[in-house]
Structures are given as C-alpha cells and as structure tokens.
Amino acid sequence: MSDVKVERKVTMTRHEAAEWVADLAKQLQGKGRVTIRLADSTVEMDVPEQLRFEAEVEVDDDEVELEVELKWSTSGAASGTAHADGHAEA
C-alpha cells in the first residue's frame, strides 16, 4: 500500500491533455523539480536523472487506454510513482 496517493480523473479535450503532458515534459527536462496540480492538491516531486519508464496501450471492446508511468526510488530501495494519466504516489 502506498504512503500517499493523489488522483485526478477528468474529461478534457485532446489539446488540453497534450498541454498537460507537455507541461510535465518541460518540467522533467528542467532541474528535476516537478509540480503538478491534481484535483484540489498540488504535488511537488524531485525526479532523479535515471528513472524507469513504462508505456502501455490497452484496447478493451470500445475503449482504449494509454497509460504512461514514471517510477523511481526515493531512498535507494523504496519506489515512488508519478503517472501521466493523472495520479501520483510517493
């Protein structure tokens, strides 16, 4: 079980989703400090140079899900996760 979980699920346009992902990408290209707004919360994370990247596409009848996941250790052993699909875990 995670220590922290902040989740956001909303309907938005493809353009809005692209802007959200582009903002995250821009922050990742910076110094590694990422600030994202999820629901009524703001989550700030320090993202290391090396991380684990996972991408998954799932087609189930009339629905397609694209999930992008970034995962890294916060202490050398424990993992934290930030999902571009709108939820974060530390």
Secondary structure, DSSP 4 states (H G I P E B T S, - for coil): --S-EEE------HHHHHHHHHHHHHHHHTTSEEEEEETTEEEEEE--SS-EEEEEEEEETTEEEEEEEEEEESSSSSEEEEETTSEEE-
